[in-house]
Amino acid sequence: MSFPCKNSDSRMLEEQERKRKEEEMMRKIQEEVEEREREKEERMREERMREGEEKKRFSDNRGIHSMSLEQKKAYVSGLNFNSYIPSQYHQDIKEILFTNDGKYVFVCKT
């Protein structure tokens, strides 16, 4: 009579183990789904930030293009880049051209 109990205990243990494995697998799947959602949200947030920065640069550059040469010189001198041009060369600058990504080029007399 002890054999049937062992079999039922064994089946019950097997069923519990199967349920445990199934729950673990479902938990892993849920974690993967949540991780993918977090990654997707992070990518979308980064993309929105990039778009905002591009719009700001484009907007800033539109204002730059309408500046006079003297205003452009003052603007470039105001930037904290290593591109300071000594004032003795300012008369040689004919134009300062700006790109949409914030770069600039000096057009000088030859």
CORLIN-V800544 format. One record per pair of residues at least 24 apart in sequence whose ideal C-beta (glycine too) atoms are under 6 Angstrom apart, sorted by the first residue. I is the first residue (numbers start at 1). J is the second residue. D is the distance in whole Angstrom. If there is no record, write none. Layout:
i=<I;I>
j=<J;J>
d=<D;D>
This chain:
i=<57;58;61;61;64;72>
j=<102;100;98;100;98;96>
d=<5;6;5;6;5;4>
